Amino acid sequence: MANTKSALKRAEIAERNRLRNKAYKSAVKTLMKKYLSAVQLYAANPTPELNQQVQERLAEAYSKIDKAVKRGVLHPNNGARKKSRLAHKLKPLTQTAQ
């Protein structure tokens, strides 16, 4: 337990930040899962509508990852790695479709 008033305040701030960071990380994971499920659906049945949905999910995931990096929740290299992995899931599907 914190012994001083300032230490107590820092503990409260750390807890608040931890919860905020947890929410961001959870949102990033959720958007990544939604994108990956959309990619699987598109791989099974490549239609222009599903491709549009995949692109929208990718944009949402990229946006949330970039915001998490900007706020310091994720390390920049971690964010770049996540975005790269998302792009690599879609790349072979778009090359075969063209």
C-alpha positions in Angstrom: 0.0 0.0 0.0 1.2 3.5 -0.7 2.7 5.4 2.2 2.5 8.9 1.0 -0.3 11.0 -0.6 1.7 11.4 -3.8 2.4 7.7 -4.0 -1.3 7.0 -3.5 -2.2 9.4 -6.3 0.3 7.8 -8.7 -1.2 4.4 -7.9 -4.6 5.7 -8.8 -3.3 7.2 -12.0 -1.5 4.0 -12.9 -4.7 2.0 -12.5 -6.7 4.5 -14.6 -4.1 4.3 -17.3 -4.0 0.5 -17.1 -7.8 0.3 -17.7 -7.6 2.7 -20.6 -4.7 0.7 -22.2 -6.6 -2.5 -21.6 -9.7 -1.1 -23.5 -7.5 -0.1 -26.4 -5.8 -3.4 -26.6 -9.1 -5.3 -26.4 -10.6 -3.1 -29.2 -7.5 -3.8 -31.4 -7.8 -7.5 -30.9 -11.6 -7.5 -31.6 -11.2 -5.5 -34.8 -8.4 -7.9 -35.9 -10.6 -10.9 -35.3 -13.5 -9.3 -37.3 -11.1 -8.6 -40.2 -9.7 -12.2 -40.2 -13.2 -13.7 -40.2 -14.1 -11.4 -43.1 -11.0 -12.5 -45.0 -12.0 -16.2 -44.4 -15.4 -15.5 -45.8 -13.9 -13.7 -48.8 -11.5 -16.6 -49.4 -14.4 -19.0 -49.5 -16.5 -16.9 -51.9 -14.7 -14.0 -53.5 -17.3 -11.4 -54.4 -17.0 -7.6 -54.8 -19.3 -7.1 -51.9 -17.2 -9.2 -49.6 -14.0 -7.6 -50.8 -15.6 -4.2 -49.9 -16.4 -5.5 -46.4 -12.8 -6.8 -46.0 -11.4 -3.4 -47.0 -13.6 -1.6 -44.5 -12.6 -4.0 -41.7 -9.0 -3.5 -42.6 -9.3 0.3 -42.5 -11.0 0.1 -39.1 -8.3 -2.2 -37.7 -5.5 0.0 -39.1 -7.1 3.1 -37.6 -7.4 1.6 -34.2 -3.9 0.3 -34.3 -2.6 3.7 -35.3 -4.5 5.4 -32.5 -3.2 2.9 -30.0 0.4 3.6 -31.1 -0.2 7.4 -31.0 -1.4 7.2 -27.4 1.5 4.9 -26.4 -0.6 1.8 -25.7 1.3 -0.1 -28.3 5.0 0.2 -29.3 5.4 1.5 -32.8 7.1 -1.7 -34.0 4.3 -3.8 -32.4 1.7 -1.7 -34.3 3.6 -2.1 -37.6 3.9 -5.8 -37.1 0.1 -6.2 -36.5 -0.7 -4.1 -39.6 1.8 -6.2 -41.7 0.3 -9.5 -40.5 -3.2 -8.2 -41.5 -2.0 -7.2 -44.9 -0.3 -10.5 -45.5 -3.5 -12.4 -44.9 -5.3 -10.6 -47.7 -2.4 -10.4 -50.2 -2.5 -13.9 -51.7 -6.3 -13.7 -52.1 -6.2 -10.4 -54.1 -3.4 -11.6 -56.3 -5.2 -14.7 -57.4 -8.4 -12.8 -58.0 -6.8 -10.4 -60.5 
